[in-house]
Amino acid sequence: MRSLADALLYAIIDFGYVSAENAPAILEKFVAGRIDLVQLRGKNRSLDELSVLAERLLQLTKPAKIPLIANDHAEMAQRVEVQGVHVGQDDDSIEKVRAQIKRPIVVGKSTHSIEQAGRRRARRRGLHRLRPNLLHSHQTGLLACLVSRTFAKCTSEFPFPFFASAVIKLENLPQVIAAGAKRVVIVSGLLQANDIAEYARACKRLLSQQRDHVATDL
């Protein structure tokens, strides 16, 4: 599987935008677009249904070496060989999720503040989706401002990968990158794109250029 340290673009198959029947076709386009991580999010779907679908999706993600992340359901990782589980602040702790699973696994946590991130300071095998509450705003200037304030501190103090998660789309991605985000989660922008693969490639190019620019500066 790809290293989290090298991951830039995190995609989500969200049943709020696509049907379960279309999920494999969507994933094929994600793979063609060179996404680095993909999460299966199916609110109000049964664990059985999600597990069956995850098995199908793993047939596409494994050859591409793309980690498949289950949303909320740690039990899915006991049934299916997903590579990670993502939980919210109100869900089980990272420690409790790991204790349920008898193999190495990535556990992600939604994080809304630097203080919440600090609680995970000592946890190196994981990832965080940094989503300050105000990032729900569609105001790109506000989004960029908040990313700038939080990412500089988080990336300098904490050892785990952070992904900016908000109303991020291709059109405002340059501003989010300029504000300090190195990795991003994109949901509706990808799922509603006319050409999903090309949209993903365009996002990945912008993120890769930022990474390469930083490496050159070093």
C-alpha atoms as one frame of an Amber mdcrd trajectory, in Angstrom:
protein
   0.000   0.000   0.000   1.052   3.606  -0.547   2.626   5.409   2.377   0.496
   8.007   4.148   3.503  10.298   4.132   3.348  10.373   0.323  -0.438  10.701
   0.069  -1.824  14.004  -1.213  -5.366  13.455  -2.493  -7.994  11.722  -0.337
 -11.257  10.837  -2.092 -14.528   9.623  -0.580 -17.228   7.465  -2.112 -20.191
   9.024  -0.335 -23.658   7.544  -0.791 -25.065  11.019  -0.332 -23.822  11.705
  -3.883 -23.604   8.314  -5.611 -25.406   5.001  -5.380 -23.838   1.809  -4.099
 -24.364   0.284  -7.537 -22.207   2.986  -9.133 -19.457   2.830  -6.521 -17.140
   0.429  -8.422 -17.360   2.539 -11.592 -16.632   5.687  -9.593 -13.656   4.003
  -7.973 -12.258   3.015 -11.367 -12.281   6.694 -12.307 -10.611   7.618  -9.017
  -7.851   5.114  -9.705  -7.395   6.487 -13.217  -7.171   9.959 -11.700  -4.326
   8.901  -9.369  -6.014   9.470  -6.021  -3.950   8.283  -3.029  -6.591   7.217
  -0.497 -10.271   6.400  -0.749 -12.901   6.145   1.956 -16.218   4.327   1.785
 -18.895   6.396   3.515 -22.408   4.995   3.705 -24.442   6.656   6.418 -27.557
   4.674   7.364 -26.304   1.603   5.471 -25.954  -1.748   7.202 -22.595  -3.192
   8.103 -23.392  -6.240   5.977 -24.096  -4.127   2.903 -20.978  -2.007   3.360
 -18.782  -5.051   3.949 -19.948  -6.736   0.756 -19.301  -3.567  -1.211 -15.895
  -3.098   0.404 -14.908  -6.577  -0.784 -15.742  -5.533  -4.352 -13.867  -2.261
  -4.054 -10.762  -3.981  -2.688 -10.486  -5.822  -6.000  -9.751  -2.412  -7.539
  -7.785  -0.723  -4.771  -5.357  -3.554  -3.994  -3.787  -3.774  -7.472  -3.466
   0.034  -7.470  -1.935  -0.041  -3.948  -4.526   2.499  -2.758  -5.608   2.129
   0.892  -9.356   1.662   1.368 -10.679   3.329   4.518 -13.952   2.358   6.205
 -16.007   5.183   7.661 -17.142   4.769  11.299 -17.359   0.948  11.305 -14.357
  -0.596  13.034 -16.239  -3.903  12.738 -15.772  -3.768   8.973 -12.023  -4.145
   9.420 -12.706  -7.390  11.282 -14.695  -8.748   8.342 -12.886  -7.265   5.359
  -9.238  -6.462   4.734  -9.656  -2.698   4.549  -6.478  -0.798   5.361  -8.006
   1.776   7.659 -10.958   3.074   9.648 -12.001   6.695  10.040 -13.914   7.901
  13.097 -15.324  11.205  14.290 -14.733  13.045  17.551 -17.898  11.523  19.033
 -17.019   7.967  17.981 -14.675   5.472  19.635 -11.140   6.571  20.433  -8.232
   5.643  18.185  -6.958   3.334  20.931 -10.299   1.518  21.228 -10.587   1.069
  17.456  -7.090  -0.397  17.258  -7.816  -2.733  20.160 -10.706  -4.274  18.209
  -8.561  -5.159  15.198  -5.872  -7.836  15.382  -3.640  -6.514  12.604  -1.819
  -3.277  11.769  -4.272  -0.674  10.518  -4.479   3.060   9.958  -7.001   4.879
  12.138  -8.087   8.362  11.095  -9.797  10.943  13.275 -11.755  14.063  12.361
 -10.124  17.017  14.076 -11.702  20.439  14.510  -8.981  22.280  16.374  -5.302
  22.279  17.256  -6.270  21.273  20.807  -7.993  18.121  19.558  -4.973  17.299
  17.425  -2.708  17.703  20.424  -4.462  14.882  22.234  -3.082  12.541  19.593
   0.465  13.913  19.759   1.994  10.575  20.702   0.042   8.517  18.154   2.239
   8.171  15.087   0.405   5.475  13.110  -2.624   7.399  11.972  -3.982  10.305
  10.009  -6.118  13.315  10.798  -8.632  15.211   8.734  -8.378  18.766   9.942
 -11.771  20.396   9.656 -12.254  23.552  11.735 -15.992  24.130  12.074 -15.926
  27.386  10.115 -14.494  25.572   7.118 -18.069  24.627   6.319 -18.303  28.177
   4.991 -18.214  28.599   1.224 -16.101  31.733   1.636 -12.759  30.774   0.137
 -10.977  33.650   1.861 -12.157  32.449   5.258 -11.188  28.894   4.422  -7.700
  29.938   3.374  -7.280  32.064   6.483  -8.187  29.214   8.814  -6.005  26.704
   7.004  -3.093  29.111   7.250  -3.544  29.529  11.008  -3.909  25.861  11.814
  -1.768  23.952   9.339   1.491  25.753  10.026   1.200  24.864  13.705  -0.044
  21.308  13.179   2.561  20.318  10.601   5.379  21.675  12.742   4.259  20.133
  16.051   2.594  16.827  15.273   4.109  13.729  13.619   1.067  12.372  11.782
  -0.321  13.332   8.338  -3.071  15.960   8.237  -5.595  16.328   5.415  -7.562
  19.556   5.026 -11.244  18.693   4.795 -13.838  21.320   3.990 -15.607  22.709
   0.943 -12.494  22.110  -1.154 -12.844  21.927  -4.915 -10.551  22.388  -7.879
 -11.463  26.057  -8.200 -10.382  26.984  -4.667  -7.635  24.389  -4.258  -4.804
  26.807  -5.230  -5.829  29.148  -2.399  -6.031  26.297   0.090  -2.562  25.110
  -0.944  -1.201  28.646  -0.734  -2.574  28.836   2.813  -0.468  25.842   3.861
  -2.436  22.666   3.138  -0.250  19.873   1.779  -2.916  17.154   1.664  -6.652
  17.502   1.042  -9.928  15.604   1.115 -12.251  16.318  -1.824 -15.763  14.875
  -1.928 -18.498  16.602  -3.954 -16.064  18.238  -6.367 -14.835  14.846  -7.506
 -18.139  12.988  -7.364 -20.044  15.661  -9.306 -17.361  16.329 -11.918 -18.197
  15.719 -15.572 -14.892  13.887 -15.969 -13.959  12.468 -12.575 -10.588  11.058
 -13.625  -9.413  14.303 -15.224 -10.692  16.348 -12.272  -8.683  14.139  -9.917
  -5.588  14.423 -12.111  -5.886  18.215 -12.124  -6.132  18.304  -8.318  -3.213
  15.926  -7.982  -1.075  18.048 -10.316  -1.614  21.121  -8.146  -0.789  19.216
  -4.968   2.261  17.578  -6.526   3.573  20.917  -7.780   3.333  22.299  -4.262
   5.199  19.294  -2.847   7.896  19.445  -5.516   8.290  23.194  -4.982   8.819
  22.671  -1.266  11.356  19.920  -1.918  13.255  22.159  -4.323  13.347  24.966
  -1.769  14.815  22.590   0.780
